[in-house]
């Protein structure tokens, strides 16, 4: 029997600092040396859903050419496609909660940091969904990367909420499966059309080890390992400012019963 060959194209995603700079413009900190990581936001990698503002031409967040199911950089608006995208993880944050303004009231974020024990995080006696949304944030570095780019020019945020909580917990399981530091593994993310218990469709993430293998895949060189370790050391104890569109880009349903994930 002939073996079917599959060609896998790995999508390339760039952080803001990776944008091309003409040769006549030298690298410099002039005019920006006062800026620290607390003064900037980390761009996110998000999925466009059918009702995402990025697909509505009259919306300020509109991205020309973007299609439902494709990933994009929330800050640069770079269209990445459906993947796969290879990446390393430099920080897997504890789950947090945010309160959003209902879409019918204009949308947006009402409260960035809802305490975990706040009544807004609790399910109602009759199964009413919590007012606040649970979010898992992963700070990632797309691979291959350029260690000379530095921390702020290398990191993206992969935020998961609502129906993506199961994907986040699956990614946490993959991280645990490496038996090594969080930044040692190499993963892939792509998108697919998913559905919930009510048969409502939405686009979701699929995360695996590199190449979809069942076995962990690791960083390949000591230099890359050292660079990722330095990013981890710089970010492990710090709060990070994630671009709000990354956390706001949830699925179109958001009604999965995630009480088991509390």
C-alpha positions in Angstrom: 0.0 0.0 0.0 1.3 3.4 -0.9 2.0 5.9 1.8 0.2 9.2 1.5 2.5 12.1 2.0 1.3 15.3 3.8 2.9 18.6 3.3 2.6 20.8 6.4 3.2 24.5 6.0 4.0 26.3 9.2 2.6 29.8 9.3 4.9 32.7 10.2 3.7 35.3 12.7 5.6 38.4 13.6 5.6 40.6 16.7 5.7 44.4 16.3 9.5 44.6 16.6 10.0 42.1 13.8 8.6 44.5 11.2 11.1 45.3 8.4 13.3 48.4 9.1 15.2 50.1 6.2 19.0 49.6 6.2 19.6 53.4 6.6 17.7 53.4 9.9 20.0 52.1 12.7 18.9 50.3 15.8 18.5 52.9 18.6 16.8 53.5 21.9 16.7 57.2 21.2 13.4 58.8 22.5 12.2 55.5 24.0 14.7 54.6 26.6 12.2 55.5 29.4 9.7 52.9 28.2 9.6 49.7 30.3 7.6 46.5 29.9 5.0 48.1 32.2 4.5 50.9 29.6 3.7 48.7 26.6 1.1 46.0 25.8 1.8 42.5 24.6 0.0 41.8 21.3 -2.3 38.8 21.1 -2.8 36.0 18.7 -6.6 35.7 18.2 -9.1 33.9 16.0 -11.7 35.8 13.9 -15.2 34.6 14.6 -18.3 35.2 12.5 -19.3 38.2 14.7 -15.8 39.5 15.4 -15.5 43.3 15.0 -12.4 42.6 12.8 -14.8 41.2 10.1 -17.2 44.1 10.2 -16.2 46.7 7.6 -17.7 49.6 9.5 -15.9 48.7 12.7 -12.6 50.6 13.6 -11.1 47.2 14.3 -11.8 45.9 10.8 -9.0 43.9 9.1 -9.2 43.8 5.3 -8.8 40.3 3.9 -9.3 38.5 7.3 -11.7 35.6 7.2 -13.6 33.7 9.9 -11.4 31.0 11.4 -8.1 32.7 10.6 -5.7 33.9 13.3 -4.4 37.4 13.5 -2.0 39.7 15.5 -4.3 41.9 17.5 -1.9 44.8 17.6 -0.3 44.8 14.1 -3.4 43.3 12.4 -1.1 40.8 10.6 -3.2 38.0 9.2 -1.6 34.7 10.1 -4.2 32.2 8.7 -5.4 28.9 10.1 -1.9 27.6 11.0 -0.2 25.6 12.2 2.0 28.1 14.0 5.0 26.7 16.0 5.7 28.3 19.4 7.4 28.0 22.8 5.7 29.0 26.0 7.6 31.4 28.4 4.7 31.9 30.9 1.5 30.0 31.6 -0.4 32.3 34.0 -2.9 31.4 36.7 -6.4 31.6 35.4 -8.0 35.1 35.9 -11.4 36.6 35.6 -12.7 39.6 33.6 -16.1 41.2 33.3 -17.2 42.2 29.8 -19.9 44.6 28.7 -22.6 42.7 26.9 -22.3 43.0 23.1 -25.8 44.3 22.8 -24.7 47.2 25.0 -21.7 48.0 22.9 -19.2 45.5 24.1 -15.8 46.1 25.7 -14.2 45.4 29.0 -15.9 46.5 32.3 -13.5 45.1 34.8 -10.0 43.8 33.9 -9.3 42.0 37.2 -12.2 40.3 39.0 -11.0 38.4 42.1 -11.4 34.7 41.9 -13.7 34.5 44.9 -15.9 37.4 43.7 -19.7 36.7 43.4 -19.4 37.5 39.7 -17.3 34.4 39.2 -19.9 32.0 40.7 -22.6 30.0 39.0 -26.2 30.8 40.0 -28.4 28.4 41.9 -30.4 27.8 38.8 -27.4 27.3 36.5 -27.0 31.0 35.6 -23.6 31.6 34.0 -21.1 33.7 36.0 -21.1 37.4 35.2 -17.3 37.4 34.8 -15.4 35.3 32.3 -12.5 32.9 33.2 -9.4 33.4 31.1 -6.2 31.4 30.7 -3.2 33.4 29.3 -0.1 31.8 27.7 2.8 34.1 26.8 4.4 32.5 23.7 7.3 33.0 21.4 6.7 31.9 17.7 9.3 29.7 16.3 11.7 30.1 14.7 12.7 33.3 16.5 15.6 35.8 16.6 17.2 36.0 20.0 18.7 39.4 19.1 15.2 40.8 18.9 14.9 41.0 22.7 12.0 40.3 25.0 9.4 42.9 24.1 9.8 42.2 20.4 9.4 38.4 20.7 6.4 37.6 22.9 2.7 37.2 22.0 -0.3 36.4 24.2 -2.5 33.4 23.5 -5.6 34.0 25.6 -8.4 31.4 26.0 -11.8 31.7 27.6 -15.3 30.2 27.4 -15.3 27.2 25.1 -11.5 27.5 24.8 -11.0 26.7 28.5 -10.9 23.0 27.6 -8.1 23.7 25.0 -6.2 25.7 27.7 -6.4 22.8 30.1 -5.2 20.5 27.3 -2.2 22.7 26.6 -1.4 22.7 30.4 -1.4 18.9 30.2 1.0 19.0 27.2 3.3 21.3 29.3 3.2 18.9 32.2 3.9 16.0 29.8 7.4 17.5 28.9 8.7 16.9 32.4 10.8 20.0 31.9 10.7 23.8 32.3 7.6 25.5 30.8 9.8 27.0 28.0 11.5 23.8 27.0 8.7 22.4 24.8 7.8 23.2 21.2 4.1 23.2 20.2 1.8 24.0 17.3 -1.5 25.8 17.2 -4.0 25.8 14.4 -7.8 26.4 14.1 -10.8 24.3 13.3 -14.6 24.6 13.3 -15.9 23.4 16.6 -19.4 23.2 18.1 -20.9 23.2 21.6 -23.6 21.1 23.2 -26.3 23.3 21.6 -24.8 22.5 18.1 -23.7 26.1 17.7 -20.5 26.4 15.6 -17.5 28.5 16.4 -13.8 28.4 15.6 -11.5 27.0 18.2 -7.8 26.3 18.7 -6.1 23.0 18.3 -2.8 22.7 20.2 -0.4 19.8 19.9 3.3 19.1 20.3 5.2 20.1 17.1 4.1 18.0 14.2 1.1 16.7 16.0 3.1 14.0 17.7 2.0 12.3 20.9 5.5 12.7 22.3 7.0 16.0 23.6 9.1 18.0 21.2 11.8 20.3 22.6 13.9 23.3 21.8 16.8 22.2 19.7 19.8 24.3 20.6 21.5 25.5 23.8 21.4 29.1 22.5 17.6 29.0 22.0 17.1 27.3 25.4 19.2 30.1 27.1 17.2 32.8 25.3 13.8 31.3 26.4 15.1 30.8 29.9 16.0 34.5 30.1 12.5 35.5 28.9 11.0 33.3 31.5 13.2 34.7 34.3 12.2 38.2 33.2 8.5 37.5 33.1 7.7 34.9 35.7 7.0 37.2 38.6 5.6 40.2 36.7 2.1 41.2 35.8 1.8 41.7 32.1 -0.3 44.1 30.1 -2.0 42.1 27.4 -3.6 43.9 24.4 -7.3 44.0 25.3 -8.4 42.7 21.9 -6.6 39.4 22.7 -8.8 38.8 25.7 -11.9 40.2 24.1 -11.7 37.9 21.1 -13.8 35.1 22.5 -15.9 32.6 20.6 -19.4 33.5 19.3 -21.2 31.2 21.9 -19.5 31.6 25.2 -22.1 29.4 26.9 -20.2 26.2 27.5 -20.9 24.8 31.0 -17.4 25.1 32.6 -18.4 24.6 36.2 -16.0 21.6 36.3 -13.2 24.1 35.5 -13.8 26.4 38.4 
